[in-house]
Amino acid sequence: MSGQASHSGGNLGVRPTTNGSNAGTVSMPQQRASDASMNVGNGGQVAGGMSQQNLNGIVLEYLSKKGYNRTESMLRIESANQDVDGRPVYTRVEDSGGLKYGKAFDLFKTWIEENLEIYKPDLRRLLWPVFVYSFLDLVTDFYPREAKNFFNNFRESFENEHEGDLRTLQAIALPEHVKTNELAKIYHSQRYRVTLSQTPYFNMIQFLEGKEKDGGAVIVAVISTHLNVVITERTGEDQFSLARLLERARHTEDFPAEDEGIPGHNPGSANIDRNAGTTVLTKLKLGQVILDSEARQDVLADLEEEDKSNPPTTGQPTLVDTFEQRIKREESEEVPGRTELPPRPPPLARDVAMEVQRVKENRDRFQISGRTGGVGPGISVTMFTFHNTNDSITCLDFSKDYLLVAAGTDMNYIRVWSIDGSPLPGPSQLDGQESRPTASHRLIGHSGPVYAVSFAPATASSVHQNLTKCKQLLSSSADRSVRLWSLDAWACLVVYRGHDGPVWDVTWAPHGHYFLTGSYDRTARLWSTDRVDYLRLFVGHDRDVDHVCFHPNDSYIFTGSSDKMVRMWLPSNGYPVRMFTGHAGSITALACSPDGKILASADDSGTIILWDLVPGKLLKRMRGHGKGGIWSLAWSVESTVVVSGGADGTVRVWDVQLANDASGQGKGISEGGAGQKIDGATQVSNVSGAGGKKKAKEVVVTSDQISAFPTKKSPVYKVMFTQQNLVLAGGAYLP
């Protein structure tokens, strides 16, 4: 009897027989399947013209006859997602490997652009972080070609707002780059915070869930893994009100929201813990520090003597009354205690004389009070232009006694002039004779370009000029050092070293003795003139600390960085107390108001932002400068007007109290240059002069700009308000 095929335990076996000629024979379907499987050629075609689809049918028929039901079901499911050549057919985008991110992002972007106009500005905030994290995920998952194509296909949408970040991300191609690239490390280690109102958020979730197989699941995974989306209820007054949404919908914004970005944090708070939740802000004490009783009595005695020798005019208060009113106002404010301030040396006769002069200037100043309405007041600006510099000047500063101006150069030296052109006394010679007076002096000692200069605190005084005049100058350089110069000996007194890179900025504390530096090494450092080592180290920025400044009461400091953030610190212990995000570019200037309540910061996109320090919130944006950077900011004595100067060659005056249209938008005018004065009520179509030539690029000017003073191709390096509310500005003519 011939051998028969049997089925036992689900395994196909062959029963041996004594008849060898028929041993091992099985039914024909199995033979055909075996033969077919041995003769499958390239492209999924079986020898003799049989396709993969026909082969699957034969195998399914065999499995059905033999009762292999579970195997047959699995094969039917798998073969249903194959084409005729046996290649897989994807029914879900997330199964398509590296291509899934491109398809999903295109779906998401198209839906946002086709959404209701009032929701587009908020929803567009999601595109940048989703783009960045999708790209980084592609690189991390070893899809270099897909990552490059994804980046190139969608980068154009972000070039206006994130040009610098795109340039950095473009170099990333391998997983190792993600681990070493500083920007990629920032994004990978933190969640990107975005705030949305309820309606667009729930519409987005509903859409993504409905398009799960088309790419919605990919976007949901990116958002849930890498983003911190904060849902806000819409109220009648906040930035998510219907009126605000409609206002934003009428404009194309090119700056991030105040609380958007990396690292995700509570607005204003310096706590960057992603799990921190709602953080209570550190209480600030912003009042001016009151003189101690002994120094106050000395000041009052000098003021009484001054009132007797020069009685006030009719309707003018006495100097004593002016001083006492200021003391009462300061006592009503919350001020830091002596233990919360950096220790100060005991007051000297110079400090008393300077305080007396400040009281006189404060009483006799040109007063700027009330809301200007965008058409006044008539701020006077005196512009000092340096010629024949060959673009060598890197920084400028005016002394607080208004007698000197110093310029740092890329040729490693500093030059100091007298503002009125009078000759400066020379240093004393070894034989006791003074050298011949000259119009300027060079200070030589740095071995690299000088990036910042700062005159020591001083006051202008006709009575005590030798006592209150400026006697020292600080400078910082690419050689990693800071130098203290004597303006009597015209020589270097001390060299301060400690930074591990070029020192971009240096500034004196309002009351002298201390100074602050910011550097390429991403740190700021607090120093005192009597020690060669730094006192405090401030670490927290992800990129260079480009600009630093003090609070008027010495109890806080501010740092601005290329990471687009501004931070506020306690110099007494080095702790951060506020962090401000909202700039679209690197920070290029900082200035705190004399009343200590508002901080002004500027960036290289031409935007100025005012921050309310107590709640840590953005007050408003002011726009009008062209791109290239706003290099200097200054406040009026009353803290009601801000003056700015920058690379576009204009000095602009801003009304702090006048609210603009909240979104930072305004009318468009041509960029500044040589031409007429612009004020807030003037309609200007071309400021750059030359008609018939190439049309000047249009910039947006907000309604709170009072006036603008164009120069003749002279970038403005420095602006400064005097204590009598006059404005000094300086720049170099670049033909």
Summary of the structure (lengths in Angstrom):
residues: 735
radius of gyration: 35.5
end to end distance: 110.9
largest distance: 142.2
contacts: 2374
relative contact order: 0.07
helix: 28%
strand: 27%
